[in-house]
């Protein structure tokens, strides 16, 4: 079925005169133009990668111009060679380097405008008034295909943080304006090119153009506007994407070839030919008619003839458009898409990984943790979770670790609470929804991941992990991460009012870099055996400024409350392929300890769980289980039992999923431990 969605129109403000440029909106793009710049987006003082040069510093109370910046390659603007430019703290790059005095106002207006110099590119409306507001430059790529980036990093304006860039491209002489990152509320900006006081082209929506990127510090959510010298062609289809997952199950065939294209021509798109071929075979062509797609509008195409592969294996799919309104496409460079499809016999249920960044000193983290708890309770067995306690705000969480800091740096986290799901979707934890969890859960995986962990007395954990792919995982950056966590902690109470904290990461094994793996081959099981012993004695740091030194100490409150989580991730793209909780068992070596609980396994529990305890001498034994509201939901009083190592089994299948407290009485000694039930 045909569906047409108009995301942009070519209509500009009344009386607008077009310059010698036209633009194409890449919304959403999902990467930077050309893919050359893969740097994460940080302020200069907060981790911006090497190679950037500051050309205009922060705290510009009055709009200011930079000095002349030299372009590192030959570049032509509007048909004229230019060698440099100036850039303003109000979002204007001008090739008229003779400009002096105050730069255009921080209050933007429509183009053309008398305050904008001739020969300028605008993201007018940002404001470099903040202490971290820098304009920096860097060259990417190699001759003759380099890009020169002019990056407004951590800029202010209407939104607390704005990240935009101008990009000059060698050889093509294209100019890109990249919408990289922002925090709410979105700004209202003017994006475009002004040739002179009467001639300009601006992006539709200006001077009230909103940000379309997100908070992700990587290029994964970036959008951009491509300004091309010349006039908009009459007939041009831009094939944007193929909506076919690159791994497919053979039994689900036939597959529909569908996706999204945009009309990048000046004329309304009424018809075109849609073709595909498999492994360079004969083209399968259909004429698509009855359309009414305006300039810059998008169309969700669907080929009427489906594809059924003969067997499992790898297939090279090619999809292209032609014959636009019965005419030759005037820009064939963007007509064709390619996709490698791996057809397999089976898929695997995914358990989406939730990595939460939080702190006991963070007031908004309370609502974020409560939101997660509600979603997890209502969707048992649909998730895994690990939480990294952070070193801010203020003095930070006492259970902050350097490894948690490494994960923060990896994702570019600069605010809490923040949640990353399967290596993407970096959002405020309070904004996460059950619908987003369900979307992650229903996204198929292609690798079985299981783990069994043996907790040995007194402080060792042995982990056996089995990785069984049902399809090839060809990543050359594949990493297995393992983290030991504590289900509930209490001693790290800070100033935000929380008194208990769940899934608190204690140690990554062997470290935050994980274990590198070779690409996986379907049907070939890979096993990994790891172990870790917590050293020294327990210490509660005063705050995050003196984190635990794992070589000599630990911060585990209760060893019987430990869990193990495992996930597979592409270190470069951050994609998580699968995650799991480990089954926990208690070792059988001799135990010499005071009366008390040695371990609870499995934890999380499903149908049953076992309370493993040690007792010196025969004593009265009683076991009670309470939910988190304090209601007793289970009681077992076997009477007097013999001394030594014993196990009590609890039937949990009729108890709702959630967190419980087990209260074990051994004579006059009473101990409590947490039990997670996840059906």
Buried (B, 14 or more C-beta within 10 A) or exposed (E): EEEBEBEBEBEBEEEBEBBBBBBBBBBBBEBBBBEBBEBBBBBBEEBBEEEBEBBBBBEBEEBBBBEEBEBBBEBEBBEEEBEEBBBBBBBBBBBBBEBEEEBBBBEBBBBBBEBBBBBBBBBBBBBBBBEBBBBBBBBBBEEEBBBBBBBBBBBBBBBEBBBBBBBBBBEBBBBBBBBBBBBEEBBBBBBBBBBBEEBBBBBBBBBEBBBBBBBBBBBBBBBBBBBBBEEBBEBBBBBBBBBBBEBBBBEEEEBEBBBBBBBBBBBEBBEBBBBBBBEEEEEBBBEBEEBEBBBBBBBBBBBEEEBEBEEBEEBEBBBBBBBBBEEEBBBEEBBEBEBEBBBBEBBBEBBBBBBBBBBBBBBBBBBBBEBBBEBBBEBBBBBBBBBBBBBBBBBBBBBBBBBBBBBBEBBBBBBBBBBBBBBBBBBBBBEBEBEBBBEBBEEBBBBBBBBBBBBBBEBBBBBBBBBBBBBBBEBEBBBBBBBBBBBBBEEBBBEBEBEBBBBBBBBBBEEBEBBEBEEBEBEEEBEBEBBBEBEEEBBEBEBBEEBBBBEEBBBBBBBBBBBBBBBBBBBEBBBBBBBBBBBBBBBEEEBEBEBBBBBBBBBBBBEEBBBBBBBBEEBEBBBBBBBBEEEEBBEBEEEEBEEEBBEBEBEBEEBEBBBBBBBBBBBEEEBEBBBBBBB
